[in-house]
Amino acid sequence: MSISIQQISYIHPDKEVLFSDLNFAISKGQKLGLVGNNGCGKSTLLQIIAGQLSPSSGVIVRPDELYYIPQHFGQYDSLTIAQALRIERKQQALHAILSGDASNENFVVLDDDWNIEERSIAALDLWGLGQFTLSYPMNLLSGGEKTRVFLAGMDIHHPPVILMDEPTNHLDSSGRQRLYDWVEKCRSTLLVVSHDRTLLNLLPEICELEKHQINYYGGNYEFYKEQKTLMQEALQQRIEEKEKALRIARKVARETAERRDKQNVRGEKNHIKKGVPRIVLNALQGKSEKSTSKLNSTHQEKAEKLTDERNQLRSSLSPTATLKTDFNSSSFHTGKILVTAKEVNFGYHPNSINSHIQMNNEANLADTGNHPSPDSNDIQDNSDFKQQLWQTPISFQLKSGDRLRIEGANGSGKTTLLKLITGQLRAQEGNLTRMEFTYVYLNQEYSIIDNRNSILEQAYAFNNRNLPEHEIKTILNRYLFPASEWDKSCRKLSGGEKMRLAFCCLMISNNTPDMFILDEPTNNLDIQSIEIITATIKNYTGTVIVISHDDYFIQEIGIEQRILLS
């Protein structure tokens, strides 16, 4: 047995129970994906298994040789690459021996690993980090480069057990593909927390973390998704059956009560005609009332039992199962030409970088923080630019209803191209013509949401139709924001919650954009949230432009065109 956890619980310092009494085992050579909603404790559980965090209770058995790739790397910023990879002591011992210090301690530390430096440098090069030395500071690396450092560590240490926490979050397409290839060939025991469905499909088994249990699915993500869908459909059918039985029970109770009332009235009239004494009538009436009360109580108990059973089933139903976002059609008919670019290029001054041009939304959403992240090639003044951004000028035509993917390495000018398309910048070479159209820009931070607002304030900020208060609150509830959360600061929302709130606000404004621009929209989302945005964009009939490394998402939303920048 590689890993075993028994009755594991974790309670936050504020006494909130994250999960409790979990039992879980991973055998040697198993490859498992661990999924679950944001906030359910996947990363915490991984840290507990890795020995980085202590559980509140329970027992864990783990091997001594265990390699852990965290989701965040800030704790390593004071280290060099060698220190982060835990090879510095061997490196120092090797250099000491080569310098003539043949102490026993150095030989023990080196442990005959004479090619540790060569192997480490080769591993870094394999993961696209050949330009960095082992003494390079971690704090100077980007998020993707830090991830690659730790992925390279797998090829250095060859650990028997590996834990990965969202390993593709900061990786570009080439880095992801390299990881996919590695996972397919891997013979180590793997436990991977990820929302990357391409990666999860490479893992033959999926486990889902819930508050009091871990559910096992003997297949990859597609199998898990099918099984969850079948379970949710069966659950929905049972709910409908309970609701039907409840309606019938209430109808029977009502008809029985009405029939009994009529019988009582007829009986009383007959007794009066027969001259039955009043005292006897009162006794008969009391007996009838007791019988009616007993009958009503029986029907009431049946209805209450059915109601409880229905509510219990509803609580097991995924809250996002019934959440649907249906935007109105774009104001343009499908196929109308929005942008035409012929041999377009853009010049920039080598020293003019990181300037910020706001991408205000043309649908009166400019005051919502609806701006893109600045590109390293963004510029404001183009009067003296000499260098051209793209080696080959760009030509394309964008029509209403098109679905376009923009690809390119960091710094290739993806955001600059977006600003040309939306009219924020003018092409300096070639010709670009565009119609006026409305658009909404959604990036991975969902900056359409103002973090200074509460959830309710954010909703009201989009109420340009002057909807009454109860309608706004109804829409909030529809998007899974109950009254207990309306005062919550937007700053505290997860990526998935911000995504839901963004769509909620757009529904409140009832102002369907002509175009959605999506910049890495699935980063920092759990799988349920990704399914929501996927379904929303699939059903949207307007134009879609997307920048994303998530190939599964690209395929799901039906991208038809691509522009590769170089």
N, C-alpha and C positions, 0 to 999 in steps of 0.2 A: 504494500500500500504506500503510495507516494504522500498523500495528504489526507488527513482525517480531522473533521471538526465535529465536536459533540456538544450539543446544548449551548451553542455560542449565542450570547446576547451582547448588545451594545446600547448603553444609555448615555445620552449627551449630558454634559454638566448641568444643564437646565432641567434635568430629569425626564426629558422627552425620550421615549423608547424608539430607537431607530429600527432594530429588529431583535427578535428574541427566540431562544430555543431552536436555533438552526442546527440541522444535522446534514452533513455533506461529506462525500469522500471522492477522491480522484485517484484512480489507479495508474500505475506506471504506463507511460506511453499514450495516455488519453489526451485528446485535444478538445477542449471545451470552450464554448463561448458563453459568457455570463451577461445576461440582459436584464432589463428592468427599468421602471420609470426613473427619471431624474429625482434624486433625493431619497431613493429607497435604500441606499447604503452600499452600492456596489464597490465604490472606491474604498470605503471604510473596511469592508470585508476583505478586500485584496490586501490592504495595509495590515490587517490582523493576521492574515495567512503569511504575509511576508515578514512578520515580526516587527513591523514598524509601529504598531499600535497594539495596546493590550485590550482584550475584551473585558466587558463588565463581569461576565461569568462564562463558564464553559471550559472545555478542554480542546486543545489543538495539537495535533501531531504532524510535524513537518520534517522534511529531510534537512540535513545540514547545508547541502549545496543547493541553494535556491536563488534564482536571479530575478530581480524585480525592476520593471520599467515603469516609473510613475507617470502620472498625467501631467504634473507640474514639476518644474526643475529649478525653481528659485533657490532652494536650499543648497544647490551646488554652485551658485554664482561666485562664491569665494574660492573655488577650487580650479585647478587646471584640468585639462582633459584626462591626463594620466591619473590624477587624484580621484576624479569622478568615476573612472573605470577601475579603481582600486588596483592599479598596477605600479604605482609610484615606488613602493618599497622594493619590489623586484627590480625595477629599473635602477634604483639607487644601489642595490646590492650588486647588480651586474656591473655597473660602472666602477664600483669600489674594487671588485675582483680584478677587472681589467686594468685598474690602476695600481694593482699590486697588493691590495688588502685581502689576503687569503684567509681571513678569520672564519671560524666555523659558523658564526652567526650569519654571515653573508651567504654562505653556501646553503644554510637551512632556509633562509628567506627566498633565495632564488629557486630552490627545489629543482635543479637541473633544467630550468626553463630558459635555456641560453638564447633562444630566438624570440624572447618576449617582445622586444622592440620591433623587430621585423614583422612579427605576426600582427601586432597592434597597428602599425602603420599600414599594413596591407588590408586589414579589416576596415580601417577608416577610409581608405581609398575605395574599397568595394562599395561602401555606403555613400560615396560621393563627397568625402571629406579629405581627399588627398592633399588639399592645399594647406591643411592645418597641421602644426606640430603637436606632439604630445604635451608640450609645456604651454600650449595656447590657453588663455583664460576662458572659462565657461561663460562668464558674464558678457563676453563680446560676441557670443553666438546667438543666432536667431532661434526661435522656438523649434523650427524644423530641423536645424542643425544640431540642437541639443538632443532631440529625439533620435537622430541618426547616430550620435555618439553612443547612446545606450543600446541601440540596435547593433552597432558594431561590436559592443561588448559581448554579445551572444557568440560571435565568431571568435572572440578572443578566449573566453572562458569555457565554452562548450558545456553549459550547465545542464544537468539532467532535468531540472524543473524550472520553468519560466512563467512568470506572471507579467502580463501586459495590461496597462490601464490606458485605454483610448490611444493606442500607438499611432494611428493615422491622423490624429487631429491637426497636426502642423505640417504634415507631409504633402509635397506636391505630387503630381501624377507619377513621375519617375520613382520617387521614394516609395509611394504606395505599391507600385508594381514590383519593386525590388522586395518589399516585405511580403507581398502575396506569393512570390516565387519561393521565398525562404520558408514560409509557413507550409507550403505544399511538400517541400523536401524534408522538413524538420522531423526528427525522430525523438525529440525531447517531450516531456509532459508539458502541455500548454494549458493555461487558463487565461482567457482574454476577455477583458471588459471592453466592449466597443459598440458604437452605433453604425459602424461601417458595414453595410449589408454585404458588400462584395467580400470583405474579409470574413464575416460570419458564415458566408456560404462555403468557405474553404474549410471550416471546422465541422467535423462529422457529428458533433453533439452540441446541443444548446441547453443551458439551464436558465431559469427565470427566477430572480430573487423577489420575494414578497416579504411582508413584515414578519410572518411566522413560519415561513417554509421556503424551500428551494424546490421548484418543480423541474423535473428532468424531461427532456424531449430527445428521443433517439434519432436525430437527424439534424441537418444543417438549418440555416435560417429560413429557407423556403419551406422546409418541412414544418418548422416551428410556426411559421406564419399561417400555413394551411390548417394546422391543428388548432391554433388559437381562433381562427375564423370559424371552423366547425364548432368549437366549443361555445363561442359567442352566439352563433346562430341557434344552436340547441338551447342555450340559455334564454335567448330572446323568444324562442318558441314556447318554452315552459312558462315564461312570464305572460305571454299572450294567452296561454291556456288557463293560467290562474286568473287573469283579468276577465276572461270569458266566464269561468266558473263563478267568479265574484259577482258579475253582472246578473247571471242566472239566479244565484242565491238571493240577491237583493230583490230581484223581480218576484221570485217565489214568495219571499217574506212579505213583500208589499201586497201581492195578490191574496195570500193566505189571510193577512190582517184585514183586508177589505172584505173578503168572503166571510170571515168570522164576525165582523161588525154587522154585516147585513143579516146573518143568521141570528145574532143577538137581538137586533131590532125586531125581526119577524117573530122571534120567540116571545119577546116581551109583549108585543101586540096580541099574540094568540092567548097568552096567559091573562091579559087584561080582559079580552073578550070572554074568556071562560070564568071570569070572576075570581081569579086566584087572589087570596088576601095579600095586602101590601107587604106584610112581614115576610111572607113566603117569597114574594117577588124580589124583595131586597136580598134575601138569602141566595136566591137563584142568580141575581145579578152579581153578588160578591163572588160566587163560585165561578161564574163565567169570566169575570175580570181576572181571577187567579189563573184560570186556564189560558186566557189570552196572554197574560203576562209571562207565563211559563213558556208558551209557544214562541212569543217574541224573543224571549231570552235565548231559546234554542237557536233560532235563526240568527240572532245577533252574535252568538258565540261562533257559529259557522262562518259568518261574514268576517269576523275579526281574525279567525284562524287563517282564512284565505288571504286576507290583507297582509298579515304578518309573513306568510309564506311568499307572497308576491314581492314584498319589500325586501325580504332577505335575498331573493333571487336578483332583484335590481341592484342590491349592494355589491353583488359579485360581477355584475356586468361592467365591462370597461367603460369608464366615463367618456372616453372619446369615441366609443362605438357609434353613437348617434349624432356626433358633432359633424355637421356639414356646413361648409361655407359656399354659398352660391352667389357669385357676383353677377350683376347684370351684364348684358353684352356690351362690347365696346361701341363707341359712337360711330366708328368706321365700319364699312362693309368689308368682309374678308377679301384680301387681295389688293386693297387700295395702297398705292405706293406712298410710304412715309419718308424714306431716306434713300437717296441715290448718291453713291460715292464713286468717283472715277479717278484712279491714280492718285489717291489722297496720301499725303504725308504731313508730318508735323515736325518743325524744327525747335530746338531748344538750346539754351546756353549751358555749357558744361557745369557752370557754377550756380545755376539757378535750379535748386531742387527743394522738395518738400514744401513748396508754397501751396496754400490751400484755397481752392476755389469751391465755393459752396454749390452743391447741386440742388437748388431749390426746386421743389415739386411744383409743376405748373397747374396742379389741381387745388390751389390754395391750401397746400399742406406744408408750406415753407416754414411755418413757425413751430413745427413739431420735431425739429431735429432731424429732418429727412435729408441728410447729406451723406455722400460717399466718403470712404476713407481716402486720404490723399495718396496719390501715386508718386513715386520718387521722380517721375518725369513731369508732374503737374507744374504749370507755369501760368502767369497772368499777363506778362508783357511779352509780345512776340516781335518786337521791333528790331532786335539785333541778334537773333538766333542764327547760328551757323550750321550746327549739326542736325542731321535728320534722324528721327526716332526709329523709323523702320527701314531696314535694308531694301525691302521691296515695297513700293507704293501699294496701297490697298484699294481694291475696287469691289463693290458689293451693292446690292439693292435690298432694302428691308421693306416688306409689305405687312399690312395689317393681318394678324393671325399667324405670322411667321414665328418660328421658335429657333433662336440663334444661340450658339455657345461660342464664347470668346475664350481662346486658350493662349497660353504663353507663360514663360518663366517670370518670376518676380522682376519688376523693372522693365518689362517688355512693352509697357504702355497700355495695359488693358483699361485702366481707369481713364486715361487720356482719350482712348477711342470712345468710351461711353460719353465723355463730355463733348466730343465732336458730334456724336449721334443726337445728343439732347440739346445741342446748341450752346453749351457753356464755353466752348472754344471754337475758333475758326480754323479751317484747314489752311496751311501755308503753301501747300503744293496740291495741284489737282483741283477738282471741283466737287463740292458736296452740297447738295440741295436737300432741304427737309421741309415737311409740313409742320404746322404747330400741332402738338398732341400732348395729352396729359400722361404722366407716368408716376409710378411710385417706386422708390429705391429701397430695397430691403437688403441690408448687409447682415453679417453674422452677429453683430451686436444689436440688431433691430433698433437702430438709432432714431427711427420714426417715433419711438417712445421717449418721452421726456422724463428722465430719472428723478427730476425734482417733484413730479406729480405723484399723488396717490392713484390707485387704480381708478377710482371714481372720478377724480379730477381729470385724468387722462381721457376717460370716456366723454366727459362733458366738453373737453377741448375740441372734439370732433363733431359736436352736436350743432352743425351749421343748418340743420333742418328744424331746429327748435322743437325736437321731440319732447313730449312730456316726460317727467321724471320716471314714471312707472315703466315706460317703454324702454328707456335706457337701461334700467335695472333688469328688465326682462332679458334684453340682449346680453348683458353681462352674465346673467345666470346661464344663458344658452351656451356661452363660451367658457363655462366652468369656473366662473368667478362668483361665488356665493356672497351674500351680504357680510359674512364674517371676515372677508378679505378686502372689502372695498376701501378700507383706510390704509391698507398695506402700501408701503412705498414702492414705486416702480423700480427703484434702485436694487431692491431685494429680490426681484423676480428672476427666475431661471431663464435660460434661452428659450425653452419651450413655452413658458408662460408669457414671455414678451412677444413671441410669435403669435400666440393666440390672441393676446390683447391688441396687437397690430391689426389683425384681421377683424377683430371685434370693432375697433375704431373705424375701419374702412366701411364696415357694414352700417354703423351708426350714421356716418356721413352720407351713405348711399351714393357715393361718387366713384363709380367704377372707373379705374384708369384705362387709358388706351393701351398702356404698356406696363408690364412688371419688369423691373431690372433687379435681378437676384445675384448678390455677391457672396459666395460661399454660404448660402442660407441654411445648410444642414449642419454646419459646425456647431458644437455645443448643444445639440438637441438630442433628446432621447428618441428611441425608435418610434414610440407612439406619436410624438410631435412631428417627426419626419413623415410619418404616414399622413398626418393631417395636412401639412404643407404640400405633400405630393398630390394628394387627392384634390386640394384646392386649385393648384396650378394645372392639373390635368383637365379639370372641368372648366377652367377659364378660357374664354374664346378670343381674348385679345392677343396682343403681341408679347412675347417673352424673350428677354435677353438674360443669359445666365453665365456667370463665372463660377465654376465649381470643379473640384477634383473628385467629386463623388460620382463615379461613372454609373452606379446603380440608379441614383437619382436622375441623372441625365437621360438614361434609357427610359425610366418610368414616366417622365413628363413629356416624352416624345419629341426630343430635339431633332430638327430636320437639317439645320445648316450649321456650319462652323467656320470661324475665322481663326487661323493660327498665326500669332504675331511672333516675329523673330527680329 
